[in-house]
């Protein structure tokens, strides 16, 4: 599982971990029943404090997205119902949008520049070809 953290964003690391895992669930990259790395392993992989990952996992567990079974591990919970899935999608979209705007602000972009670029990319995306996503990044 690859998570990308931005230590300069001002967004708490545990929130970034939660948002990335939600995004992976919503996109289907993490499937129900799939096991997540242990708290210690993910903390080591991300080079963050154990308690940071534990907090993210605890909050995801409380939200019903994952299930931690003491002594067995942490797993993605069953497929969320339509309402929960919609809510997760909206939360993930909001998080992605905020990250985008944080980066734009860091680059000293003006709001009209950001809006114009967003609209341009959105038009390209709407008229996308089958391999549009392959040419991104």
Backbone as JSON Lines, residues from 0, in Angstrom:
{"i":0,"aa":"X","n":[0.85,-1.17,0.0],"ca":[0.0,0.0,0.0],"c":[0.9,1.23,0.0]}
{"i":1,"aa":"X","n":[0.72,2.06,-1.0],"ca":[1.53,3.28,-1.13],"c":[0.73,4.49,-0.7]}
{"i":2,"aa":"X","n":[1.23,5.18,0.31],"ca":[0.61,6.42,0.76],"c":[1.63,7.53,0.61]}
{"i":3,"aa":"X","n":[1.19,8.66,0.13],"ca":[2.08,9.8,-0.04],"c":[1.68,10.87,0.96]}
{"i":4,"aa":"X","n":[2.61,11.21,1.83],"ca":[2.35,12.21,2.85],"c":[3.06,13.5,2.51]}
{"i":5,"aa":"X","n":[2.43,14.59,2.85],"ca":[3.03,15.91,2.64],"c":[3.22,16.53,4.01]}
{"i":6,"aa":"X","n":[4.45,16.51,4.49],"ca":[4.77,17.0,5.82],"c":[4.73,18.53,5.91]}
{"i":7,"aa":"X","n":[4.64,19.19,4.77],"ca":[4.6,20.66,4.75],"c":[3.19,21.21,4.58]}
{"i":8,"aa":"X","n":[2.21,20.36,4.38],"ca":[0.87,20.82,4.01],"c":[0.1,21.5,5.14]}
{"i":9,"aa":"X","n":[0.46,21.22,6.37],"ca":[-0.32,21.74,7.48],"c":[-1.47,20.83,7.85]}
{"i":10,"aa":"X","n":[-1.74,19.81,7.04],"ca":[-2.78,18.83,7.35],"c":[-2.13,17.77,8.24]}
{"i":11,"aa":"X","n":[-2.73,17.49,9.4],"ca":[-2.13,16.49,10.29],"c":[-1.87,15.17,9.57]}
{"i":12,"aa":"X","n":[-0.77,14.54,9.92],"ca":[-0.37,13.3,9.25],"c":[-1.43,12.21,9.43]}
{"i":13,"aa":"X","n":[-2.01,12.08,10.62],"ca":[-3.02,11.04,10.82],"c":[-4.23,11.28,9.9]}
{"i":14,"aa":"X","n":[-4.57,12.54,9.65],"ca":[-5.68,12.86,8.74],"c":[-5.3,12.46,7.31]}
{"i":15,"aa":"X","n":[-4.06,12.74,6.92],"ca":[-3.62,12.35,5.57],"c":[-3.67,10.84,5.4]}
{"i":16,"aa":"X","n":[-3.26,10.1,6.42],"ca":[-3.3,8.63,6.34],"c":[-4.75,8.17,6.19]}
{"i":17,"aa":"X","n":[-5.63,8.73,7.01],"ca":[-7.05,8.36,6.93],"c":[-7.62,8.66,5.55]}
{"i":18,"aa":"X","n":[-7.35,9.85,5.04],"ca":[-7.9,10.25,3.74],"c":[-7.38,9.35,2.62]}
{"i":19,"aa":"X","n":[-6.09,9.02,2.66],"ca":[-5.54,8.15,1.62],"c":[-6.19,6.76,1.67]}
{"i":20,"aa":"X","n":[-6.37,6.23,2.86],"ca":[-6.99,4.91,2.96],"c":[-8.44,4.98,2.48]}
{"i":21,"aa":"X","n":[-9.17,6.02,2.84],"ca":[-10.54,6.18,2.34],"c":[-10.55,6.23,0.81]}
{"i":22,"aa":"X","n":[-9.61,7.0,0.24],"ca":[-9.54,7.1,-1.22],"c":[-9.29,5.74,-1.85]}
{"i":23,"aa":"X","n":[-8.41,4.95,-1.24],"ca":[-8.11,3.62,-1.78],"c":[-9.32,2.69,-1.68]}
{"i":24,"aa":"X","n":[-10.12,2.85,-0.63],"ca":[-11.34,2.05,-0.49],"c":[-12.36,2.48,-1.54]}
{"i":25,"aa":"X","n":[-12.58,3.79,-1.66],"ca":[-13.57,4.31,-2.61],"c":[-13.2,3.92,-4.04]}
{"i":26,"aa":"X","n":[-11.91,3.97,-4.36],"ca":[-11.48,3.66,-5.73],"c":[-11.48,2.16,-6.01]}
{"i":27,"aa":"X","n":[-11.62,1.35,-4.96],"ca":[-11.6,-0.1,-5.15],"c":[-10.22,-0.71,-5.1]}
{"i":28,"aa":"X","n":[-9.19,0.11,-4.9],"ca":[-7.84,-0.42,-4.8],"c":[-7.66,-1.27,-3.54]}
{"i":29,"aa":"X","n":[-8.38,-0.9,-2.48],"ca":[-8.43,-1.73,-1.27],"c":[-9.81,-2.35,-1.23]}
{"i":30,"aa":"X","n":[-9.85,-3.65,-1.16],"ca":[-11.12,-4.37,-1.22],"c":[-11.5,-4.91,0.16]}
{"i":31,"aa":"X","n":[-12.79,-5.14,0.37],"ca":[-13.24,-5.71,1.64],"c":[-12.49,-7.0,1.95]}
{"i":32,"aa":"X","n":[-12.07,-7.11,3.2],"ca":[-11.34,-8.29,3.64],"c":[-9.84,-8.19,3.45]}
{"i":33,"aa":"X","n":[-9.39,-7.19,2.7],"ca":[-7.96,-7.04,2.47],"c":[-7.28,-6.55,3.75]}
{"i":34,"aa":"X","n":[-6.14,-7.16,4.06],"ca":[-5.44,-6.81,5.28],"c":[-4.54,-5.6,5.06]}
{"i":35,"aa":"X","n":[-4.56,-4.69,6.04],"ca":[-3.68,-3.52,6.02],"c":[-2.39,-3.87,6.75]}
{"i":36,"aa":"X","n":[-1.34,-3.11,6.49],"ca":[-0.1,-3.33,7.25],"c":[-0.37,-3.09,8.74]}
{"i":37,"aa":"X","n":[0.45,-3.68,9.58],"ca":[0.33,-3.42,11.0],"c":[0.64,-1.95,11.26]}
{"i":38,"aa":"X","n":[0.21,-1.46,12.39],"ca":[0.5,-0.07,12.77],"c":[2.0,0.16,12.76]}
{"i":39,"aa":"X","n":[2.74,-0.75,13.36],"ca":[4.21,-0.6,13.42],"c":[4.83,-0.61,12.02]}
{"i":40,"aa":"X","n":[4.35,-1.52,11.17],"ca":[4.91,-1.61,9.83],"c":[4.64,-0.35,9.02]}
{"i":41,"aa":"X","n":[3.4,0.13,9.07],"ca":[3.06,1.33,8.31],"c":[3.82,2.54,8.86]}
{"i":42,"aa":"X","n":[3.94,2.63,10.18],"ca":[4.7,3.73,10.78],"c":[6.15,3.7,10.31]}
{"i":43,"aa":"X","n":[6.72,2.52,10.26],"ca":[8.1,2.37,9.77],"c":[8.2,2.75,8.31]}
{"i":44,"aa":"X","n":[7.27,2.24,7.49],"ca":[7.28,2.53,6.05],"c":[7.15,4.03,5.77]}
{"i":45,"aa":"X","n":[6.28,4.69,6.55],"ca":[6.02,6.12,6.32],"c":[6.99,7.03,7.08]}
{"i":46,"aa":"X","n":[7.78,6.41,7.96],"ca":[8.72,7.15,8.81],"c":[7.98,8.17,9.68]}
{"i":47,"aa":"X","n":[6.91,7.68,10.31],"ca":[6.15,8.52,11.23],"c":[6.03,7.79,12.57]}
{"i":48,"aa":"X","n":[5.57,8.51,13.56],"ca":[5.4,7.96,14.88],"c":[4.32,6.88,14.89]}
{"i":49,"aa":"X","n":[4.56,5.83,15.62],"ca":[3.61,4.73,15.8],"c":[2.23,5.25,16.21]}
{"i":50,"aa":"X","n":[2.19,6.2,17.14],"ca":[0.92,6.73,17.64],"c":[0.12,7.46,16.57]}
{"i":51,"aa":"X","n":[0.81,8.02,15.59],"ca":[0.13,8.71,14.49],"c":[-0.68,7.72,13.66]}
{"i":52,"aa":"X","n":[-0.07,6.61,13.32],"ca":[-0.77,5.57,12.55],"c":[-1.86,4.94,13.4]}
{"i":53,"aa":"X","n":[-1.57,4.7,14.68],"ca":[-2.56,4.1,15.57],"c":[-3.8,4.99,15.65]}
{"i":54,"aa":"X","n":[-3.6,6.3,15.71],"ca":[-4.73,7.23,15.78],"c":[-5.56,7.16,14.5]}
{"i":55,"aa":"X","n":[-4.89,7.13,13.34],"ca":[-5.6,7.05,12.06],"c":[-6.4,5.75,11.99]}
{"i":56,"aa":"X","n":[-5.78,4.64,12.35],"ca":[-6.47,3.35,12.32],"c":[-7.66,3.35,13.29]}
{"i":57,"aa":"X","n":[-7.48,3.9,14.48],"ca":[-8.55,3.94,15.47],"c":[-9.75,4.74,14.92]}
{"i":58,"aa":"X","n":[-9.47,5.86,14.29],"ca":[-10.55,6.69,13.76],"c":[-11.23,6.02,12.57]}
{"i":59,"aa":"X","n":[-10.47,5.33,11.73],"ca":[-11.06,4.58,10.62],"c":[-11.9,3.42,11.14]}
{"i":60,"aa":"X","n":[-11.45,2.8,12.21],"ca":[-12.2,1.72,12.84],"c":[-13.51,2.27,13.4]}
{"i":61,"aa":"X","n":[-13.44,3.4,14.09],"ca":[-14.65,4.03,14.65],"c":[-15.64,4.4,13.54]}
{"i":62,"aa":"X","n":[-15.12,4.75,12.37],"ca":[-15.98,5.14,11.24],"c":[-16.53,3.92,10.5]}
{"i":63,"aa":"X","n":[-16.07,2.72,10.87],"ca":[-16.57,1.51,10.23],"c":[-15.93,1.21,8.89]}
{"i":64,"aa":"X","n":[-14.8,1.81,8.61],"ca":[-14.12,1.59,7.33],"c":[-13.17,0.4,7.42]}
{"i":65,"aa":"X","n":[-12.56,0.24,8.59],"ca":[-11.67,-0.9,8.81],"c":[-12.12,-1.62,10.08]}
{"i":66,"aa":"X","n":[-11.61,-2.81,10.26],"ca":[-11.88,-3.59,11.47],"c":[-10.55,-4.1,12.0]}
{"i":67,"aa":"X","n":[-10.27,-3.75,13.23],"ca":[-9.05,-4.23,13.87],"c":[-9.43,-5.38,14.77]}
{"i":68,"aa":"X","n":[-8.82,-6.52,14.51],"ca":[-9.1,-7.73,15.3],"c":[-7.83,-8.06,16.07]}
{"i":69,"aa":"X","n":[-7.9,-7.8,17.38],"ca":[-6.72,-7.96,18.24],"c":[-6.06,-9.33,18.03]}
{"i":70,"aa":"X","n":[-4.79,-9.28,17.72],"ca":[-4.03,-10.5,17.51],"c":[-4.1,-11.05,16.1]}
{"i":71,"aa":"X","n":[-5.03,-10.54,15.28],"ca":[-5.18,-11.04,13.91],"c":[-4.79,-10.01,12.87]}
{"i":72,"aa":"X","n":[-5.02,-8.73,13.16],"ca":[-4.66,-7.71,12.2],"c":[-5.8,-6.75,11.93]}
{"i":73,"aa":"X","n":[-5.55,-5.89,10.95],"ca":[-6.52,-4.86,10.56],"c":[-6.94,-5.09,9.12]}
{"i":74,"aa":"X","n":[-8.24,-5.07,8.89],"ca":[-8.79,-5.4,7.59],"c":[-9.76,-4.33,7.11]}
{"i":75,"aa":"X","n":[-9.89,-4.23,5.81],"ca":[-10.92,-3.37,5.23],"c":[-12.25,-4.03,5.52]}
{"i":76,"aa":"X","n":[-13.19,-3.25,6.01],"ca":[-14.51,-3.75,6.38],"c":[-15.3,-4.08,5.12]}
{"i":77,"aa":"X","n":[-16.48,-4.62,5.29],"ca":[-17.34,-4.96,4.15],"c":[-17.59,-3.75,3.26]}
{"i":78,"aa":"X","n":[-18.07,-4.02,2.08],"ca":[-18.4,-2.95,1.13],"c":[-19.42,-2.02,1.8]}
{"i":79,"aa":"X","n":[-19.1,-0.72,1.83],"ca":[-20.04,0.2,2.47],"c":[-21.33,0.31,1.66]}
{"i":80,"aa":"X","n":[-22.44,0.59,2.37],"ca":[-23.7,0.78,1.67],"c":[-23.6,2.03,0.79]}
{"i":81,"aa":"X","n":[-24.61,2.23,-0.04],"ca":[-24.56,3.32,-1.02],"c":[-24.39,4.69,-0.36]}
{"i":82,"aa":"X","n":[-25.09,4.91,0.73],"ca":[-25.01,6.2,1.42],"c":[-23.61,6.43,2.0]}
{"i":83,"aa":"X","n":[-23.05,5.42,2.63],"ca":[-21.71,5.53,3.21],"c":[-20.67,5.69,2.1]}
{"i":84,"aa":"X","n":[-20.85,4.94,1.02],"ca":[-19.94,5.03,-0.1],"c":[-19.94,6.43,-0.7]}
{"i":85,"aa":"X","n":[-21.14,7.02,-0.83],"ca":[-21.26,8.38,-1.35],"c":[-20.57,9.36,-0.41]}
{"i":86,"aa":"X","n":[-20.78,9.2,0.87],"ca":[-20.16,10.08,1.87],"c":[-18.63,9.97,1.8]}
{"i":87,"aa":"X","n":[-18.13,8.74,1.71],"ca":[-16.67,8.55,1.61],"c":[-16.12,9.19,0.35]}
{"i":88,"aa":"X","n":[-16.85,9.04,-0.75],"ca":[-16.41,9.63,-2.02],"c":[-16.35,11.16,-1.89]}
{"i":89,"aa":"X","n":[-17.37,11.74,-1.26],"ca":[-17.39,13.19,-1.08],"c":[-16.25,13.66,-0.17]}
{"i":90,"aa":"X","n":[-16.01,12.92,0.91],"ca":[-14.91,13.27,1.82],"c":[-13.56,13.16,1.11]}
{"i":91,"aa":"X","n":[-13.4,12.13,0.31],"ca":[-12.15,11.95,-0.43],"c":[-11.96,13.05,-1.46]}
{"i":92,"aa":"X","n":[-13.03,13.4,-2.16],"ca":[-12.96,14.47,-3.15],"c":[-12.61,15.79,-2.48]}
{"i":93,"aa":"X","n":[-13.19,16.05,-1.33],"ca":[-12.87,17.27,-0.59],"c":[-11.4,17.29,-0.18]}
{"i":94,"aa":"X","n":[-10.9,16.17,0.3],"ca":[-9.49,16.09,0.72],"c":[-8.54,16.32,-0.46]}
{"i":95,"aa":"X","n":[-8.86,15.71,-1.6],"ca":[-8.04,15.88,-2.8],"c":[-8.04,17.35,-3.23]}
{"i":96,"aa":"X","n":[-9.22,17.95,-3.21],"ca":[-9.35,19.35,-3.61],"c":[-8.56,20.26,-2.68]}
{"i":97,"aa":"X","n":[-8.64,20.0,-1.39],"ca":[-7.88,20.81,-0.43],"c":[-6.38,20.68,-0.66]}
{"i":98,"aa":"X","n":[-5.92,19.45,-0.93],"ca":[-4.48,19.26,-1.19],"c":[-4.05,20.05,-2.43]}
{"i":99,"aa":"X","n":[-4.89,20.01,-3.46],"ca":[-4.62,20.74,-4.69],"c":[-4.5,22.24,-4.41]}
{"i":100,"aa":"X","n":[-5.46,22.76,-3.64],"ca":[-5.45,24.2,-3.33],"c":[-4.28,24.58,-2.41]}
{"i":101,"aa":"X","n":[-3.92,23.71,-1.5],"ca":[-2.76,23.98,-0.63],"c":[-1.5,24.09,-1.49]}
{"i":102,"aa":"X","n":[-1.35,23.19,-2.44],"ca":[-0.18,23.24,-3.32],"c":[-0.18,24.5,-4.18]}
{"i":103,"aa":"X","n":[-1.35,24.86,-4.7],"ca":[-1.46,26.06,-5.53],"c":[-1.11,27.3,-4.71]}
{"i":104,"aa":"X","n":[-1.57,27.35,-3.49],"ca":[-1.27,28.49,-2.61],"c":[0.22,28.55,-2.31]}
{"i":105,"aa":"X","n":[0.82,27.38,-2.08],"ca":[2.25,27.31,-1.8],"c":[3.07,27.86,-2.99]}
{"i":106,"aa":"X","n":[2.52,27.7,-4.2],"ca":[3.2,28.19,-5.4],"c":[2.84,29.64,-5.71]}
{"i":107,"aa":"X","n":[2.09,30.28,-4.78],"ca":[1.66,31.68,-4.94],"c":[0.76,31.9,-6.15]}
{"i":108,"aa":"X","n":[-0.04,30.91,-6.49],"ca":[-0.98,31.05,-7.58],"c":[-2.17,31.88,-7.12]}
{"i":109,"aa":"X","n":[-2.7,32.66,-8.02],"ca":[-3.89,33.47,-7.75],"c":[-5.14,32.61,-7.97]}
{"i":110,"aa":"X","n":[-6.22,32.92,-7.24],"ca":[-7.45,32.13,-7.4],"c":[-7.94,32.05,-8.85]}
{"i":111,"aa":"X","n":[-7.82,33.15,-9.62],"ca":[-8.29,33.09,-11.01],"c":[-7.42,32.16,-11.86]}
{"i":112,"aa":"X","n":[-6.12,32.09,-11.55],"ca":[-5.23,31.16,-12.25],"c":[-5.64,29.72,-11.97]}
{"i":113,"aa":"X","n":[-5.9,29.45,-10.69],"ca":[-6.28,28.1,-10.27],"c":[-7.6,27.7,-10.94]}
{"i":114,"aa":"X","n":[-8.56,28.61,-10.93],"ca":[-9.86,28.32,-11.54],"c":[-9.71,28.06,-13.04]}
{"i":115,"aa":"X","n":[-8.93,28.89,-13.73],"ca":[-8.74,28.72,-15.17],"c":[-8.09,27.37,-15.48]}
{"i":116,"aa":"X","n":[-7.06,27.01,-14.7],"ca":[-6.39,25.73,-14.94],"c":[-7.32,24.57,-14.65]}
{"i":117,"aa":"X","n":[-8.07,24.68,-13.55],"ca":[-9.02,23.62,-13.21],"c":[-10.03,23.42,-14.33]}
{"i":118,"aa":"X","n":[-10.58,24.51,-14.83],"ca":[-11.57,24.42,-15.91],"c":[-10.97,23.82,-17.18]}
{"i":119,"aa":"X","n":[-9.73,24.18,-17.48],"ca":[-9.06,23.62,-18.66],"c":[-8.89,22.11,-18.51]}
{"i":120,"aa":"X","n":[-8.38,21.69,-17.36],"ca":[-8.16,20.26,-17.12],"c":[-9.5,19.52,-17.07]}
{"i":121,"aa":"X","n":[-10.51,20.13,-16.49],"ca":[-11.84,19.51,-16.45],"c":[-12.4,19.31,-17.85]}
{"i":122,"aa":"X","n":[-12.24,20.32,-18.72],"ca":[-12.7,20.18,-20.11],"c":[-11.96,19.03,-20.8]}
{"i":123,"aa":"X","n":[-10.64,18.94,-20.58],"ca":[-9.86,17.84,-21.16],"c":[-10.36,16.5,-20.64]}
{"i":124,"aa":"X","n":[-10.64,16.46,-19.34],"ca":[-11.08,15.22,-18.7],"c":[-12.45,14.78,-19.23]}
{"i":125,"aa":"X","n":[-13.36,15.73,-19.38],"ca":[-14.71,15.43,-19.86],"c":[-14.64,14.88,-21.29]}
{"i":126,"aa":"X","n":[-13.75,15.43,-22.08],"ca":[-13.59,14.96,-23.46],"c":[-12.5,13.92,-23.6]}
{"i":127,"aa":"X","n":[-12.2,13.26,-22.48],"ca":[-11.05,12.36,-22.44],"c":[-11.09,11.23,-23.46]}
{"i":128,"aa":"X","n":[-9.9,10.82,-23.82],"ca":[-9.73,9.63,-24.63],"c":[-9.51,8.48,-23.66]}
{"i":129,"aa":"X","n":[-9.51,7.27,-24.17],"ca":[-9.34,6.1,-23.3],"c":[-8.03,6.14,-22.52]}
{"i":130,"aa":"X","n":[-7.0,6.76,-23.07],"ca":[-5.71,6.74,-22.39],"c":[-5.38,8.09,-21.74]}
{"i":131,"aa":"X","n":[-6.38,8.95,-21.49],"ca":[-6.14,10.27,-20.89],"c":[-5.38,10.15,-19.6]}
{"i":132,"aa":"X","n":[-5.81,9.26,-18.71],"ca":[-5.2,9.11,-17.38],"c":[-3.76,8.61,-17.5]}
{"i":133,"aa":"X","n":[-3.44,7.89,-18.55],"ca":[-2.08,7.36,-18.69],"c":[-1.07,8.48,-18.95]}
{"i":134,"aa":"X","n":[-1.54,9.61,-19.48],"ca":[-0.64,10.71,-19.81],"c":[-0.52,11.74,-18.69]}
{"i":135,"aa":"X","n":[-1.15,11.48,-17.56],"ca":[-1.1,12.41,-16.43],"c":[0.13,12.13,-15.59]}
{"i":136,"aa":"X","n":[0.55,13.13,-14.83],"ca":[1.74,13.09,-13.97],"c":[2.93,13.09,-14.82]}
